[in-house]
Amino acid sequence: MPIRLDAADSDFEQRFVQLLEGKREASKDVNDAVASIIADVRARGDAAVVELTNKFDHANVALDTLAISAEEIASAAASVPDNIRAALQTAHDRIWAHHAKQKPEDHIYTDPLGVTLGTRWTPVDAVGIYVPGGLASYPSSVLMNAVPAKVAGVARIAMVVPTPNGEINPAILLAAQIAGVTEIYRIGGAQAVAALAYGTASIPKVDKVVGPGNAYVATAKRQVFGQVGIDMIAGPSEVLVIADGSANPAWVAADLIAQAEHGAGAQSILVTTEKGLADTVDAEVDRQLALLPKEEIARQGWDEFGAIITVCSLDEAAILANRIASEHVELAINDPQGFMGAIRHAGAIFLGHHTPEAIGDYVGGSNHVLPTARSARFASGLGVLDFMKRTSILGCDPSSLSALAEAAVTIAEVEALHGHGRSISIRLNR
């Protein structure tokens, strides 16, 4: 059963902290295993990638079949039913339209002293996209990772996707085709991340690795950071629903279940001002779980990590929400627009009774790659800027250099960096 908390209880703070600090990932330490895999790929390249892929994915990959050919992509994409193709195209177009608005413009100006200042934005040259392909096979993830990179102007996108037992969801390849991704490798796990980061004879290295994966993938991304950039370290998915008396308990229950069915430590939390709603939602979740084809996974997630919290006011709900800093925050309340400003820490906010989080997963247009495990306190969801770099521009003419020189030389002398000062004063014949 989910835990029930009431903010009015004397032990609430202690129990709430326990909820915040609860570990939702596998406790097994994978650091050493991942380090060994990365070292092997660095040492043996393609041979290690092939061997490890066949070992962990029970695949039958050879050196000449690491890459999925253009013919295979086209054949698989053509096999996808028209309704799925249309849905993925709709998702692509909406994701593109929204992310196109994020693309920054260069800004260069001359200040009153005559100094040229500014910012220039350029895309990353090459990006590696990790797409889950095992228990979780999500064509939507292809779009969410590839489209912002395309909008940013990334010239090369290399996609890796595991093919357990040699199988792949054709919709994954269709999504890649729609997004314009043509370089795809049938590999996954830490070995795929290592191949992208360090390169092999068959897989040229990239500059940044993005996309969600299991604990081995997350750990590998952490270990290769610095060699390449990464988007974030993704943990189990989570949703926080804030509900008042206007909420429909059946809809709230459905949204909590939608998150719980991710499994692997996914967490669903309801914070409500109405004790009656809390009781009704609790019972409704139990009823709806029995209707799911994958009831066991969702029920386990709800029973292990679910929570229902009763508070006295929406102001109190906002305080708790900012401490939780959830990946997804649904505002199932009467005035979501007016309340939205109180939520400072959230990966994404979903406004009102008719905006289930699942719309954001697929076709809303916003990105579903979001910060988890309270990292929304300092991190943002994936976007166009994750695939671009900001370069500062500075230019002085003789007059503006002369105007700034005295202050600059003074600071250089304070820091005992006399060569710095001389590099300025020598230009002024001082």
C-alpha positions as CSV (number, residue, x, y, z in Angstrom):
1,M,0.0,0.0,0.0
2,P,1.2,3.6,-0.6
3,I,2.2,5.6,2.4
4,R,-0.3,8.0,3.8
5,L,0.9,11.3,5.3
6,D,-0.9,14.2,6.9
7,A,0.9,17.5,7.3
8,A,-0.9,18.1,10.5
9,D,0.6,15.0,12.2
10,S,3.3,15.5,14.8
11,D,5.7,13.1,13.0
12,F,5.0,14.4,9.5
13,E,8.4,16.1,9.0
14,Q,10.3,13.0,9.9
15,R,8.2,10.7,7.7
16,F,8.3,13.3,4.8
17,V,12.1,13.4,5.0
18,Q,12.1,9.6,4.8
19,L,10.0,9.8,1.7
20,L,12.4,12.3,0.1
21,E,15.5,10.3,0.9
22,G,14.1,6.9,0.0
23,K,16.3,5.0,-2.4
24,R,14.4,3.9,-5.5
25,E,17.2,2.5,-7.6
26,A,18.8,-0.9,-7.4
27,S,21.3,-0.9,-4.5
28,K,23.8,-3.0,-6.4
29,D,27.0,-1.0,-7.1
30,V,27.7,-1.0,-10.8
31,N,30.6,1.4,-10.9
32,D,33.4,-1.2,-11.0
33,A,31.5,-3.3,-13.7
34,V,31.0,-0.2,-15.8
35,A,34.6,1.0,-15.4
36,S,35.7,-2.5,-16.6
37,I,33.5,-2.3,-19.7
38,I,34.6,1.2,-20.6
39,A,38.3,0.1,-20.3
40,D,37.7,-2.9,-22.4
41,V,36.0,-0.9,-25.2
42,R,38.9,1.6,-25.1
43,A,41.4,-1.2,-25.4
44,R,39.8,-3.5,-27.9
45,G,37.3,-1.2,-29.7
46,D,34.9,-3.0,-32.0
47,A,35.9,-6.4,-30.8
48,A,34.9,-5.6,-27.2
49,V,31.6,-3.9,-28.4
50,V,30.6,-7.0,-30.4
51,E,31.5,-9.4,-27.6
52,L,29.8,-7.5,-24.8
53,T,26.7,-6.8,-26.9
54,N,26.3,-10.5,-27.7
55,K,26.9,-11.4,-24.0
56,F,24.5,-9.0,-22.4
57,D,21.8,-8.7,-25.1
58,H,21.9,-12.4,-26.3
59,A,22.2,-11.0,-29.8
60,N,24.1,-12.3,-32.7
61,V,25.9,-9.1,-33.8
62,A,29.0,-9.2,-36.0
63,L,31.4,-6.4,-36.9
64,D,29.7,-6.0,-40.3
65,T,26.2,-5.8,-38.7
66,L,26.9,-3.3,-35.9
67,A,25.3,-0.6,-38.0
68,I,21.7,-0.9,-39.1
69,S,21.7,-0.4,-42.8
70,A,19.6,2.1,-44.7
71,E,17.7,-0.8,-46.3
72,E,16.9,-2.3,-42.9
73,I,15.7,1.1,-41.6
74,A,13.5,1.6,-44.7
75,S,12.1,-2.0,-44.5
76,A,11.3,-1.8,-40.8
77,A,9.7,1.7,-41.2
78,A,7.6,0.5,-44.0
79,S,6.1,-2.3,-41.9
80,V,4.7,0.1,-39.3
81,P,0.9,0.6,-39.6
82,D,-0.3,3.9,-41.0
83,N,-2.0,5.1,-37.8
84,I,1.3,4.7,-35.8
85,R,3.2,6.5,-38.6
86,A,0.7,9.4,-38.5
87,A,0.9,9.6,-34.7
88,L,4.7,9.7,-34.7
89,Q,4.6,12.4,-37.5
90,T,2.2,14.5,-35.4
91,A,4.5,14.1,-32.4
92,H,7.6,15.1,-34.5
93,D,6.0,18.1,-36.0
94,R,4.8,19.4,-32.6
95,I,8.1,18.8,-30.9
96,W,9.9,20.6,-33.8
97,A,7.6,23.6,-33.7
98,H,8.0,24.0,-29.9
99,H,11.8,23.5,-29.9
100,A,12.3,25.8,-32.8
101,K,11.2,28.6,-30.5
102,Q,14.1,27.8,-28.2
103,K,16.9,28.4,-30.7
104,P,18.9,31.4,-29.5
105,E,20.1,34.2,-31.7
106,D,23.6,35.7,-31.7
107,H,23.9,39.0,-30.0
108,I,26.8,41.3,-30.7
109,Y,27.0,45.0,-29.8
110,T,29.3,47.9,-29.2
111,D,29.3,49.6,-25.7
112,P,29.8,53.3,-25.1
113,L,33.6,52.8,-24.8
114,G,33.7,51.3,-28.3
115,V,34.3,47.7,-27.0
116,T,32.7,45.0,-29.1
117,L,30.9,42.4,-26.9
118,G,28.6,39.6,-27.7
119,T,27.6,36.0,-27.7
120,R,27.7,33.6,-30.6
121,W,25.8,30.3,-30.6
122,T,27.1,27.2,-32.5
123,P,25.8,23.6,-32.5
124,V,27.8,20.7,-31.2
125,D,29.4,18.8,-34.1
126,A,28.4,15.3,-33.2
127,V,25.9,13.8,-30.8
128,G,25.2,10.3,-29.6
129,I,21.6,9.4,-28.7
130,Y,20.9,6.4,-26.5
131,V,17.5,4.9,-27.0
132,P,16.2,2.1,-24.7
133,G,15.4,-1.0,-26.5
134,G,15.0,-3.7,-23.9
135,L,12.1,-3.9,-21.5
136,A,11.4,-0.2,-22.3
137,S,11.2,0.5,-26.0
138,Y,10.1,4.0,-26.7
139,P,10.0,5.5,-30.2
140,S,8.9,8.8,-28.5
141,S,12.4,9.0,-26.9
142,V,14.0,9.0,-30.4
143,L,12.0,12.1,-31.3
144,M,12.6,13.8,-27.9
145,N,16.3,13.5,-28.3
146,A,16.8,13.8,-32.0
147,V,14.5,16.7,-32.8
148,P,16.2,19.3,-30.5
149,A,19.5,18.3,-31.9
150,K,18.3,18.7,-35.5
151,V,16.8,22.1,-34.6
152,A,20.1,23.2,-33.1
153,G,21.9,22.3,-36.3
154,V,23.9,19.2,-35.2
155,A,25.5,17.8,-38.3
156,R,26.0,14.2,-37.1
157,I,23.6,12.2,-34.9
158,A,24.6,8.7,-34.0
159,M,21.9,6.6,-32.4
160,V,22.5,3.5,-30.4
161,V,19.7,1.1,-29.5
162,P,20.0,-2.4,-27.9
163,T,18.4,-5.3,-29.8
164,P,17.8,-8.0,-27.2
165,N,17.7,-11.4,-28.8
166,G,18.2,-9.6,-32.1
167,E,14.8,-7.9,-32.0
168,I,13.9,-4.2,-32.4
169,N,10.6,-2.4,-32.4
170,P,10.1,-1.2,-36.0
171,A,8.5,2.0,-34.6
172,I,12.0,2.9,-33.2
173,L,13.5,2.9,-36.7
174,L,10.5,4.7,-38.1
175,A,10.8,7.5,-35.5
176,A,14.5,7.7,-36.5
177,Q,13.6,8.0,-40.1
178,I,11.0,10.7,-39.5
179,A,13.6,12.6,-37.4
180,G,16.2,12.3,-40.1
181,V,18.6,10.0,-38.1
182,T,20.4,7.6,-40.5
183,E,23.4,6.5,-38.4
184,I,22.1,3.8,-36.1
185,Y,24.0,1.0,-34.2
186,R,22.4,-2.1,-32.7
187,I,24.2,-1.8,-29.4
188,G,23.3,-0.8,-25.9
189,G,24.5,-0.7,-22.3
190,A,27.7,0.8,-21.0
191,Q,29.6,-0.5,-24.0
192,A,27.5,1.7,-26.3
193,V,28.2,4.7,-24.2
194,A,31.9,4.0,-24.2
195,A,31.9,3.5,-28.0
196,L,30.2,6.8,-28.5
197,A,32.5,8.6,-26.1
198,Y,35.9,7.2,-27.2
199,G,35.1,5.9,-30.6
200,T,36.0,2.7,-32.4
201,A,37.1,1.8,-35.9
202,S,33.4,1.5,-36.9
203,I,31.8,4.1,-34.6
204,P,33.4,7.6,-34.7
205,K,33.4,9.3,-31.4
206,V,30.9,12.1,-30.6
207,D,31.0,15.2,-28.5
208,K,28.0,14.7,-26.4
209,V,25.9,11.7,-25.2
210,V,22.2,12.1,-24.4
211,G,19.2,9.9,-23.6
212,P,17.9,7.7,-20.8
213,G,18.9,4.2,-19.9
214,N,19.3,1.7,-17.0
215,A,21.7,1.9,-14.1
216,Y,24.6,0.8,-16.3
217,V,23.9,3.4,-18.9
218,A,23.6,6.1,-16.3
219,T,26.8,5.1,-14.6
220,A,28.6,5.0,-17.9
221,K,27.5,8.5,-18.8
222,R,28.7,9.7,-15.4
223,Q,32.1,8.0,-16.0
224,V,32.7,9.3,-19.5
225,F,31.7,12.9,-18.6
226,G,34.6,15.2,-19.3
227,Q,35.6,13.1,-22.3
228,V,32.2,14.0,-23.7
229,G,29.3,16.1,-22.5
230,I,26.1,14.5,-21.2
231,D,22.6,15.8,-20.8
232,M,21.9,14.4,-17.3
233,I,22.0,11.3,-15.1
234,A,18.4,10.1,-15.3
235,G,16.9,8.2,-12.4
236,P,13.5,6.5,-12.0
237,S,10.6,8.5,-13.4
238,E,8.2,10.4,-11.0
239,V,5.0,12.4,-10.9
240,L,3.6,14.7,-8.3
241,V,-0.1,15.5,-8.6
242,I,-1.4,18.5,-6.6
243,A,-5.2,18.3,-6.4
244,D,-7.9,20.4,-4.8
245,G,-11.7,19.8,-4.4
246,S,-12.3,20.4,-8.1
247,A,-10.2,17.3,-9.2
248,N,-11.8,14.2,-10.7
249,P,-10.6,11.3,-8.5
250,A,-10.7,8.8,-11.3
251,W,-8.5,11.1,-13.5
252,V,-6.0,11.6,-10.7
253,A,-5.8,7.9,-10.1
254,A,-5.2,7.2,-13.7
255,D,-2.3,9.7,-13.8
256,L,-0.7,8.2,-10.7
257,I,-1.0,4.7,-12.3
258,A,0.4,6.0,-15.6
259,Q,3.6,6.8,-13.8
260,A,3.8,3.7,-11.6
261,E,3.6,1.4,-14.7
262,H,7.1,2.5,-15.7
263,G,8.4,0.2,-13.0
264,A,12.1,0.3,-12.0
265,G,11.5,2.6,-9.1
266,A,9.0,5.0,-10.6
267,Q,7.1,7.1,-8.1
268,S,3.7,8.6,-7.9
269,I,2.7,11.1,-5.2
270,L,-0.6,12.9,-4.6
271,V,-0.7,16.0,-2.5
272,T,-4.2,17.2,-1.8
273,T,-6.1,19.6,0.4
274,E,-9.1,17.2,0.6
275,K,-9.0,14.2,2.8
276,G,-12.1,12.8,1.1
277,L,-10.4,13.0,-2.3
278,A,-7.4,11.3,-0.8
279,D,-9.5,8.4,0.3
280,T,-11.4,8.2,-3.0
281,V,-8.2,8.3,-5.1
282,D,-6.6,5.6,-3.0
283,A,-9.6,3.3,-3.6
284,E,-9.8,4.3,-7.3
285,V,-6.1,3.5,-7.9
286,D,-6.7,0.0,-6.5
287,R,-9.8,-0.5,-8.8
288,Q,-8.0,0.8,-11.9
289,L,-4.9,-1.2,-11.4
290,A,-6.9,-4.4,-11.8
291,L,-7.8,-3.2,-15.3
292,L,-4.2,-3.0,-16.5
293,P,-2.6,-5.6,-18.7
294,K,0.7,-5.0,-16.8
295,E,-1.0,-4.8,-13.4
296,E,1.8,-6.4,-11.5
297,I,4.4,-3.8,-12.5
298,A,2.2,-0.8,-11.8
299,R,0.9,-2.2,-8.5
300,Q,4.3,-3.0,-7.2
301,G,5.4,0.6,-8.1
302,W,2.4,2.1,-6.4
303,D,2.7,-0.1,-3.3
304,E,6.4,0.4,-2.8
305,F,6.9,4.0,-3.8
306,G,3.4,5.6,-4.0
307,A,2.4,8.3,-1.5
308,I,-0.7,10.3,-0.6
309,I,-0.2,13.5,1.4
310,T,-3.0,15.6,2.9
311,V,-2.3,19.3,3.5
312,C,-4.2,22.2,4.9
313,S,-3.8,24.5,1.9
314,L,-2.5,24.9,-1.6
315,D,0.2,27.1,-0.2
316,E,1.4,24.3,2.0
317,A,1.2,22.0,-1.1
318,A,3.5,24.3,-3.0
319,I,6.1,24.3,-0.2
320,L,6.2,20.5,-0.3
321,A,6.2,20.4,-4.0
322,N,9.3,22.6,-4.1
323,R,11.0,20.3,-1.6
324,I,10.1,17.2,-3.7
325,A,11.3,19.0,-6.9
326,S,9.5,16.4,-9.0
327,E,10.2,15.5,-12.6
328,H,6.5,16.0,-13.5
329,V,4.1,18.2,-11.5
330,E,0.4,18.1,-12.4
331,L,-1.8,20.9,-11.2
332,A,-5.3,19.3,-10.9
333,I,-6.7,22.4,-9.3
334,N,-9.3,25.1,-10.1
335,D,-6.8,27.8,-11.0
336,P,-3.6,26.2,-12.3
337,Q,-2.4,29.4,-14.1
338,G,-2.7,31.4,-11.0
339,F,-1.0,28.8,-8.9
340,M,1.8,27.9,-11.3
341,G,4.2,30.7,-10.1
342,A,4.3,29.0,-6.6
343,I,6.1,26.0,-8.1
344,R,9.7,26.9,-8.5
345,H,11.3,23.4,-8.8
346,A,9.8,21.0,-11.4
347,G,11.0,19.4,-14.5
348,A,7.7,20.1,-16.2
349,I,4.4,21.5,-15.0
350,F,1.0,20.3,-16.5
351,L,-1.8,22.8,-16.2
352,G,-5.3,21.8,-15.2
353,H,-7.6,18.8,-15.3
354,H,-7.3,18.2,-19.0
355,T,-3.5,18.1,-19.2
356,P,-2.4,14.6,-18.2
357,E,1.4,14.1,-18.0
358,A,1.2,11.5,-20.7
359,I,0.3,14.2,-23.3
360,G,3.7,15.6,-22.6
361,D,5.3,12.2,-23.0
362,Y,4.1,12.0,-26.6
363,V,2.5,14.9,-28.6
364,G,2.3,18.0,-26.4
365,G,5.4,19.4,-27.9
366,S,7.5,19.9,-24.8
367,N,10.3,17.5,-24.1
368,H,9.9,14.4,-21.9
369,V,13.6,14.1,-21.1
370,L,13.5,15.8,-17.7
371,P,15.5,16.0,-14.4
372,T,14.7,13.3,-11.8
373,A,15.6,12.6,-8.2
374,R,15.1,16.2,-7.0
375,S,17.6,17.5,-9.6
376,A,14.9,19.9,-10.8
377,R,16.2,22.1,-8.1
378,F,19.2,22.9,-10.3
379,A,18.6,21.3,-13.7
380,S,16.3,21.6,-16.7
381,G,14.7,19.3,-19.2
382,L,16.4,18.5,-22.5
383,G,16.2,21.3,-25.1
384,V,17.9,23.0,-28.0
385,L,20.4,24.7,-25.8
386,D,21.7,21.3,-24.7
387,F,23.0,20.8,-28.3
388,M,24.6,24.3,-28.6
389,K,27.6,26.1,-27.2
390,R,27.8,29.8,-26.3
391,T,31.0,31.6,-27.3
392,S,31.8,35.0,-25.9
393,I,32.9,37.7,-28.3
394,L,35.2,40.6,-27.3
395,G,37.0,43.3,-29.4
396,C,38.8,46.5,-28.5
397,D,40.1,49.3,-30.7
398,P,43.1,51.5,-29.6
399,S,40.8,54.0,-27.9
400,S,38.7,51.4,-25.9
401,L,41.8,49.5,-24.9
402,S,43.4,52.7,-23.6
403,A,40.2,53.4,-21.6
404,L,40.3,50.0,-19.9
405,A,44.0,49.5,-19.6
406,E,44.7,51.2,-16.2
407,A,42.1,49.2,-14.3
408,A,43.1,45.9,-16.0
409,V,46.9,46.4,-15.3
410,T,46.1,47.3,-11.7
411,I,44.2,44.1,-11.2
412,A,47.0,42.1,-12.9
413,E,49.5,43.6,-10.4
414,V,47.3,42.8,-7.4
415,E,47.2,39.2,-8.6
416,A,51.0,39.2,-9.2
417,L,50.5,38.3,-12.9
418,H,52.8,40.9,-14.3
419,G,52.9,39.3,-17.7
420,H,49.2,39.8,-18.0
421,G,49.6,43.5,-17.3
422,R,52.5,43.8,-19.7
423,S,50.5,42.2,-22.5
424,I,48.1,45.1,-22.1
425,S,50.5,48.0,-21.5
426,I,52.9,47.0,-24.3
427,R,50.1,47.9,-26.8
428,L,49.9,51.4,-25.4
429,N,53.7,52.1,-25.4
430,R,53.7,52.4,-21.6
